[in-house]
C-alpha cells in the first residue's frame, strides 16, 4: 500500500521493482519517457541515465512537496546529457502536460501508484496510524478537497460503512462505521491515533496486519479519488504511446491491480497493443527483505505495437 521505503543500509529511499521496471519499460538513449508519479525521483534518476544522451524525462506529481524533492534529487544525479521537466499535476492530466511540452507521443510512461514513503513517514500529512498527526491524508491539500477528518465527521453511518468496505475491502466495515459515529457524538475525531484506536476496538480477532490498515487505505483512496484518477489515466495513456512505446504500472493493492488488468485487456488488440507479461511481476525475496513495503507491489506492462 506504500510504494517505497527507506534503505536500511542507509541513503535515500528504495524505489520498488527498479530493476524489473527498467527491464520492461526499456528506456533508451534519445527517448522521451514520462514518470507520471515521480515521488522522490528514484525511478526517474535511473531512467534519466538510460535515456542519455539526448532524451527527455517528463515528471508529474500531484504533491507539490514531491516535485520539490524530486528536483533536488535529479539535480544531484551524475551529469547526464538528457533534459528533464517536472510538473505539479495529476497523472490524469498527462495529455495537457505533453501539449505544454510540445510532445505528441512518448516512448514510455511509468505509473507507480500509491502513497510514498515521504508522505507516510511525515505525521503531519496524516497518512499513517503509526504516529499521531492531523487526520488529513490529502496528497494535494491546496486544491480544497475534503480531508479524512471531514469525511469521518460528515458521512452517514451507512455511507461510511460502504466507503470502508468498497475501498478497504474491510469485512468489519459496518461495525467500524457504527463505532465512528458513536465516537464523533462525544467529540470530533481529529487525529490519526484517535481514528486508529476506534477502528482497532471495532475489529474482532487477530490479524497479521494492523487492524486499522484497511480503514486508513479506504479513507486515503476516497480523499484523493485514487481509483477515479487511475481509471481516467488508463483510458488516455495508451493512446499517447509512440509505436513500440510502453506503459508500466506498479500497483499496491487488489483494487488498483484489477483496474489495470481490466484496462490492459480492453486495449489488448492484435496489431495494436499487446500485454507484455501474462502475470504481474512481483518483488524478489531479497527486495522484500530489504524493503518490506515492496511485498504487495505488482508490475504490469502494455506495449503499443510497431505497425
Secondary structure, DSSP 8 states (H G I E B T S, - for coil): -B-EEE-TTSSSEEETTHHHHHHHH---TT-EEEETT-TTSHHHHHHHHHTTTT-EEEEEES-HHHHHHHHHHHHTS---S-EEEEEE--GGGHHHHHHHHT-S-EEEEEEE-SB-HHHHT-GGG---SSS--BS---TTGGG----HHHHHHHS-HHHHHHHHHHHH--TTHHHHHHHHHHHHHHS---BHHHHHHHHHHHS-S--SS-TTHHHHHHHHHHHHTHHHHHHHHHTTGGGGEEEEEEEEEEESSHHHHHHHHHHHHHH--TTTEEES-SS-B---HHHHHH-GGGTT-EEEEEEE---
